[in-house]
Amino acid sequence: MILQTYAIVALVGLSVLGLSLLAAAFWRPPSRPLRAPDSWKKYRFGFATYSLIFVAFDMEMIFMYPWAVVFAEIGLKAFLDMLVFIALLGGGITYVWGMGGLKWE
């Protein structure tokens, strides 16, 4: 049963990899540089970054509530799974912070 689950995950991963390689093979950069229309020049994209970070932390809380309910039953495996989950989110926040995405302009 577990092997079938991992086979499905591997199949989806290979499909995504294959489609991305196929798209990269046919993608050509535009001959002239793209320019934003004048109406977009005044729009500040910093707010979108903050809203995406909020959604990431909101999703973290959605996954942590059911985890807290079954933590005592599962034990160490549940703890390690949540540790990996939080490490991935922390890595994402660290990346955004390092790229300057948390600086309000």
N, C-alpha and C positions, 0 to 999 in steps of 0.2 A: 504494500500500500504506500509506504513512504517512498519507495523507488519510483512509483508511478507519479507521485507528486513532483519529485525532482525532475523527472523526465519531461513533464509539462512545462516546468519553469525553464529547463534547458532549451526546449523547443521554442518557447516564446523568445528567449534571449537570442537564440540563433536567427530567428525570424527578424528581430529588430536589427541585429548586426547585418544581416543580408540586405534588408531594405535600405539601411543607411549607406552601405557600400554601393548599392545600386544607384541611389540618389547622388552620391558623391561622384560616381562615374559620369553621370549625365549633366551635372551642374556646371554651368559656365558663368563666370562673373560678368556683370553688365559691361557693355562697351564704354559707357559713360558713367561717371559717378552719380549716384542717386542724391537728390537734393530734397530736403524737407520743404513742404510748402510754407509760405509765410505765416499761415495761421498756427502752425505747430511750433514756431520759434519761441513763443512766449510761454509755452506749456513746460512746467517743471516736472521732470520725471522722478524726482526724489521721493515724492509721496507714494508712488507705485512700489518702490523698493521697500518702504516701511510697511506698507500694507501686505506685501508678500511675506515679510518676516513675521508679521503678526499672525498670518494664516499658518505659517509653519509652526509657531508655538501653540496656536490653537489646536492644530492637529495632534501635536504632542500630548496635550492634555486629554484629547478624546481617546487616545490609545492608552494613556496611563490609568484612567479610571477603571476599566475592566481588568487591567493587569493587577491593580491593587486589590481587587476583589478575590482573584484566584491565586495571589502570590503565596499565601500560606499553604495551599494545597500542592502547588507545583514545586516550590522550594528554590533551590540553587539555579536550576535551568531557567526559571522565570527571571531571576535576578540577572543572570548573564545576558539573556535576550534583551532586557530593558537597558542594560549597560551598553550593549552594542547600539541600540536604537538612539540612546542619548548621545553616545559618542559621534554617531553620524550627524545628528542635528548640531552638535557642538562644532564639528568640523565645518559644516556649512556656514554657521555664524562666524566662525573664525576666518573663513575665506572671504565672506562679505565684508567683515571688519578690515581685513588686510587690503582689500581692493578699494577701500574708502567708501563703501556703500552706506555706512551709518553716519556719514557727515551731512548734517542738514545745511543746505545752501540758502 
